[in-house]
């Protein structure tokens, strides 16, 4: 089990999750209304998070390519739909449905 601490628009949310699960699903399953407009396919970047602490694992080529299209990101920005948990993480959630006023998008596959 890994501990996830997420900074959200509503405050800090902390919970434990199983290794290997996608971060985006863990956040959503624990009450964080994170956006994932492309359904977890590394296409839209709406599920991005800033990794504040912990090891999110290696970045894959599809994620690297789509993040390179954005100019307002830092070196710690990752797509939560592409992170499979291998460590405790502290993250800042960038986009939430309740803040943006739109539907979160189709639920990503496990």
C-alpha positions in Angstrom: 0.0 0.0 0.0 1.1 3.5 -0.8 0.0 6.8 0.8 -1.2 9.5 -1.5 -1.5 13.1 -0.3 -3.2 15.4 -2.7 -3.5 19.2 -2.6 -6.9 20.1 -4.1 -9.1 23.1 -4.4 -11.0 21.9 -1.3 -7.8 21.2 0.8 -5.6 18.2 1.5 -6.9 14.7 0.8 -4.8 11.7 2.0 -5.5 8.0 1.5 -3.8 4.7 0.9 -3.9 2.8 -2.4 -2.6 -0.5 -3.9 0.6 -0.6 -5.8 0.2 -0.5 -9.6 -3.1 1.4 -9.8 -3.4 4.5 -12.0 -3.1 7.7 -9.9 -6.0 9.3 -11.7 -8.4 6.4 -10.7 -7.1 6.5 -7.1 -7.7 10.2 -6.9 -11.2 9.9 -8.3 -12.1 6.9 -6.2 -11.1 8.9 -3.1 -13.3 11.9 -3.8 -11.1 14.1 -5.9 -13.0 15.3 -9.0 -9.9 15.4 -11.3 -10.4 16.1 -15.0 -9.6 13.4 -17.5 -11.2 14.6 -20.7 -9.5 12.0 -23.0 -10.4 9.0 -20.8 -6.8 8.4 -19.7 -5.1 8.1 -23.1 -2.3 10.7 -22.6 -3.9 13.0 -25.2 -5.4 16.0 -23.4 -3.3 16.8 -20.3 -6.3 17.8 -18.2 -5.4 15.1 -15.6 -2.0 16.7 -14.9 -0.6 16.9 -11.4 2.5 18.5 -10.0 4.5 15.8 -8.1 5.7 17.4 -4.9 7.3 14.4 -3.3 7.8 10.7 -4.1 8.7 8.7 -7.2 6.0 8.7 -9.9 8.1 6.3 -12.0 9.5 6.8 -15.5 7.8 8.9 -18.0 6.6 7.1 -21.1 6.9 8.3 -24.7 3.2 9.2 -25.2 3.2 11.3 -22.0 6.5 12.9 -22.9 5.2 13.9 -26.4 2.0 15.4 -25.2 3.6 17.3 -22.3 6.1 18.8 -24.7 3.2 20.6 -26.5 2.6 22.7 -23.3 4.7 25.7 -22.4 3.4 26.4 -18.9 4.5 23.2 -17.2 7.4 22.6 -14.8 9.8 19.6 -14.6 7.5 18.0 -11.9 4.4 18.0 -14.0 3.0 14.5 -14.9 -0.2 13.0 -16.3 -2.0 11.2 -13.5 -3.5 8.8 -16.1 0.0 7.6 -16.9 1.3 7.2 -13.4 1.1 3.6 -12.0 1.8 3.8 -8.3 5.2 2.5 -7.1 5.8 4.8 -4.2 4.1 7.2 -1.7 3.3 10.4 -3.5 2.4 14.0 -2.6 0.8 15.8 -5.5 -1.0 19.0 -6.4 -4.1 18.5 -8.5 -4.1 21.1 -11.3 -7.6 20.7 -12.9 -10.8 19.7 -11.1 -14.2 19.5 -12.6 -15.8 21.5 -9.9 -13.4 24.4 -10.4 -13.5 24.3 -14.2 -17.3 23.9 -14.3 -17.2 21.0 -16.8 -17.7 17.2 -16.7 -14.7 15.3 -15.7 -14.7 13.1 -18.9 -14.9 9.4 -19.5 -13.5 7.3 -16.7 -10.1 5.9 -17.6 -9.7 2.1 -17.8 -7.9 0.4 -14.9 
